Amino acid sequence: MLSLMDSLRQRMAPVQKEADLQDSDAGRLLLDAVCMQYLALGEAVKQLDKLTGNTLQDQVPEQDWKGIMGFRDVLAHQYFNVDPRQVLWITQEALPSLRETLVSMLATMTSSS
């Protein structure tokens, strides 16, 4: 999951505004690619939630796990409703926090085993 998040950040690094994802073929291809990566990330979070007995929200309430899983569902089932502004916001604002949370969870799991 961490490498997937790093890939998302790297691919989206040159994007400054939503128009960068809409106004050219290259931008639309990038949007398609990162949406597939977000779909995979959302699916990984769903699997992690299952492994924790559906307790991720209780264990780390400051992280919007339901939002992550819900975004995955939008990508999978309502793709034509994807908002490039939302993809950009998630990448710039939510993804760093999610990565920090997962690094912390991995450190805790590693130190307790």
C-alpha positions, 0 to 999 in steps of 0.5 A: 500500500505504501508503494502505491501511495508513493506512486500516486504522489509521484504521478500527481506531482506535476498537477497543480489544478484540476484543469491539468487533469481535464484539458489535454489527452495526457491529463485525462490519461493521468486521471484514468491511471491514478483513478485505477491506483486509487481503486486498488488502494481503496480495495486494499483498505477494505481488505485491511478492514476485514483483517481487523474485524471491521474495526479500523474506524474504531482503532484509528478514528481520526482517519476517514476509512469509510471515505476511502472505501466509499471513494473506491466504490465511486471509482468502481461503480460510478466512474463517470461521476469522478470529480478531478478536483476531488482526486487532486484534493485527495492526493494533496490533502488526504493521501499524506495523512493516510500514509502517515497513519499506515506507517505508524500502524506498521511500526506498531505491528512490527514492534509488537511482534 
